[in-house]
Amino acid sequence: MNPIFKKVIGVPLILICAIGLANAQNKEVSSYPNKPIRIINPLAVGGAVDTMARMLAPTLQEILGQTIVIESKPGAGGTIGANFVAKSAPDGYTILMVYDTFAVNPHVYKNLPFDSFKDLAPVTELVKIPLVVVAGNKLPANNLRELTELSKTRPNGINFSSGGAGSSGQLAAELLKANLGIGMTHVPYKGGGPALTATIGGETDITILGAVITVPQIKGGNLKALAVLGKKRTPALPQVPTANEQGLTNFDVSSWVGVLVPAGTPAPIIDKINNAFAQALKNPAVQARMAEQGNEVVASSPAQFGVFLNQESAKWAKVIKDNNIQLE
């Protein structure tokens, strides 16, 4: 065949293939979702992320018209589950729900098998969650002053459980330790649920976790609250004073939950997921649960969440360095 003729007919064939591929992709986007969607919880069952996912799942199913399956893939501070999603198909059917540890993990785990900010795309920050210092009922301390005094009577001070190295609970406790000038020993667990159970059972003296999982235990009489670590009291625990009210200055640490998908997920699909979560957060029953737990609804855009993630990463990197916090 004449080379010129081959070139002439080759161009249309390439164009036809390209058009066909584009049409297929457009059809995939426009028909999304047409099968069950998985939400991956990278932390332990019973923690803040798991609780939030199960709270939103029924409403998301109604909005998206598809079954929502929640899968837990805990371990290594959430990096196992995050890596699973980062390596999943970018089609919107595998969604990652993360806790604040996501922005800290790059500073804790030096050889992650994925890039937190390149291999995953932001969808939305769902909520901000007040952090609460809680203790077992048998601990002879009811506020930060009494906790400080108690620590002075023990050779190794107070021990505290957390959801793992680099979790907001550990970082908040390390900051609290520095501000109170007391001895504290870290006992890490694989997620907030186990850390909370350890304190309820008396294995650890205190833990610092989000209101979303501590408030039900406090109201149920299984734990007592010593302090809220945000700027203001939480409506869910109006009787519990902040750390600032108890003598600390400008102490403000909170947690959050957000949503990401594999990088390369088409923008229209990301927007559909973002809109679905935003609608779910407006559901009256969901809003009532959020208010009861003291959560502040955010429902940010993908761009806003991306900016927030970078700010969080930079903030905690500085806190870790400035306070010489050693992360296991």
N, C-alpha and C positions, 0 to 999 in steps of 0.2 A: 504494500500500500504506500502511496505517495506520502512522505513525511508531513507535507503541508496539509494534506487531507486529514491525516491522523490528528494533527494539532487542532484543526478546525472542529472536528467532531469531538475531540477530547475536552474542549472547554465546556460545551453544553453538558456533557456527561458529569463533569465536576460540579457544575452549577446545579444540575438536577439532584445530585447526591447531597449537596449542601442544603438545597431547598427541602429535600425530603427529611433530612436530619432536623432541620429547624422546625418543620411542621410537626414532626414526632415529639420534639421537645415542647413545643407550644401546646400540643394536645395533652401531654403529660402534666404540664403546669395547670392548664385549664380544668382538667378532670380531677385535680388534687383536692381532697384525698379520696381515693377509691378503694382503700384497704386499711386494715387496722394499723394504728400508730403506736410505736413504743416510746415510752418516756423512761429513760435510764436514770435511776437513782444511784449515784456513785458512792453513796455513804450507807451507813447501817440502817436496817429497817427500824423504824420507831423514832428516827431523828427528825430534824426540822424539814429536810428536803422530802423525805418519805411522807411525812404528815401533810406537807403542802401539796404534793403530787396527788395524794389520795383525796384530799379535800376538793381539788379542782377537777379531777378526772370525770366525775359524772356530768358536770356542766360542760366540759370540753366535748364530751361525747355527743351531747345534744347539739352543740353549736356546729361541730364538724361532721356529724352524721356518721361517724365511724367509731369502732371500739378503741378505747385507750387501754393499752396494756402497760402496767408499771413493772419494770424489772430492776432488781437491785443487783449491782455489781460493785460491792464495797472493797476497800483495800487501798493502802498507800495514800491515805488522805484524799481519796477521790480520784486519783490519777488513773487507776485501772479502768474505771467506768468512763472517764473522759477520753482515754486512749481508744476504748472500744468505739465510742461515737465518732471520734476524729477519723477513724479508719472505715467508718460505715459509708454506704452510698449517700451522696448528697441529694437526696430526693424528698426530704421532709418526713420520712417515715420512721426515722430514729432521732429522737430529741433528747438532749441532755439537760437535766435540771441540776443546778449547782448551788453550793453554799459559798460563803465568803472565802473558804479555803482555796477556791480556784485561783484567785488573784495572788495568793501567797505561795502556792506550790512551786512556781518557778524559782523562788528564793530558798526553797527547802530541799527540793529534789533536783540535783544538778544534772542528771542524765535522763530526763524525761524522753520517752520514745515518740513524743509529739511536741509541736510548738503550740502552747496555749493560745497564742494570739494570731497564729497564721493558719492553723489546721481546724479551727473552730470559728464559726461566725456568730456574733451576738444577735439575739432576738429581742429580749426584753429583761429588765430588772423588774421582778414581780413586786417584792415588798422589802421594806426595811424592818428588822426585828430587834426590839430592845433586848439587851443582854442582862441577865439577872444572876446575881451571886446567890446560890442556894446551898443549904446545909441539911444534913440529916437531923431529924428531930431530937436525937440524943446528944448532939454536939452542944456543949455549954457556952454558946455564943449566939446572940440574936442581932448583932449589928457589927459594923467594921471595927469599932472601938473594942468591943469584947473579943472579936476575932484576933485583933492585935495583941491584947493582953494574954489570951490563951496561947498564942504562938510562943510567947516569951517563957512559958512554963514547960515547953517541950524542947528536947535537944535538937530535933530535926524540924521543928516548927509545924506548920500545917501542911497536909498533903491534899492535892487537888486532882481530880480527874478531868480529862478533856476528850474531845472527839478525835484527837490525834495531833501529831506534830504540825505546828503551823496553823492550827485551827484558831478561830477568833477567841475561843475559850482559853487556849493556852496563852495567846498573845495578851489578852486582857488580864489574865492572872499574873503574867510576868510584869506587866505595867503596874498592876495593883501592888504586887510584892515590892517593887521599887519605890512606889509612892508611900506605902505604909511602913517601909523599912522593916519587914518581917521575913522570917524564914518560911519558904514554901517549897514543897517537893512535887514535881510533876509526875502524874501517873497516866500515861496515854492509853486510850482505848480506841477500838475501831468504829468510831462514830459516836454521835451525841446520845443515842439511845442507851448503849452500854455504859457510857460515862455517867448518865443520869441514874441508871440502875445501881451502879457502884456506890453512889452517894446515898441513895435511898437505903441501901443495905448496910451502910456503915463501913464499907471497904475504904472509902475515902471521906475526908472531912467535908469538903465543899466541891462544887463544880460551877462553872460559869457557862451558861447556855442560853439560847434564845427563848423568849417568852412563849413562843409557839408550842414548845414541849415542856417548859417548866411550870407555866401557869396552871395547867390541869392538875399537876402533881401537888402544887402548893394549895390549890383550892380543895383538893381531895384529902389534904392533911398528911401527905406522905413526905413533904419537905417544908422547910421554912425559908423565906426570902430574907437575905441580909442587906441587899442593896440593888438598886437599878443603876446601870452604868452609863445611861444616856444623859443628855443635857436636862431632861425633864422627867418627871414621874410618868409611868405608863398608866393609862386609864384602866388597864386590866388588873393592876395592883396599886390602886391609889394610895394605900396606906404605907407602901414601902418607899422610904426616902432614897434619893440618888446618892452616889458617892460624893458628889459635890456638897450636898446638904450635910454630909457626915465629915466634912473637913478637908476633902481633897479639892484641888483647884483645876478647873478646865478639864476634868476627866470626862471624856465622851467617846465611848466605844459602842458600836452597834453592829449588828449582823445583817445579812441580806440573802435573798434567794433570787436566782436568775435563770434564764433559759438560753441555750445555745444549740446550734445544729452544725453538721459538718461543713467546712468551708467548701464553697462551690455550689451550695444549694441555691437554686434560682431565686432572685430577689422577690418575684411575685409569690413564691411559696413561703418565703420568710415573712412577707407581709401578711399572708393568710394566717400563719401561726401566731404572729404578733397580735393580730386583730382578735383571734380566737381567745387568747389568754386575756386580752384587755376586756373582752365581753364577759368572760367567766368571772373576772374580778369585780364586775359590776352587778353580778347576780346578788339579789337581796340576802339570800341564805349564806352565800360566801362572805358578803360584807359583814353580816352579823357575826360569823365565826371569826373573821379577821379582827373586828373590834373587840370581841371577847378575849382574844389572845394578845391584844395590844399591838398588832401589826399595822404598819403604815403602808398603805397601797401606793405603789409607784407607777407601774404599767408604762415604762419608758419605751421610746422608739428604739429600733436597732442601732441607729447612729448614737443616740444618747447613752445607751448601754455600753457601746464600744468605748466612748470617751470615759465613762465611769470606771470601766474595768482597768483602763490604763492608769487612771488616777489612783485607784485602790492599790494597784501593784506598786506604784512609785511610793505611795504613803507608807505601806507596810515594810517596804525595803528600807526606808529611812528609819522607821521605828525599830526594826530589828538591829540595824547598825548602831543607832544612837544609844540604845539601851543594852547593847552587847548581849542580846537575847540568843541563847544557844538552842538551836532546834535539832532534835534527834533525827 
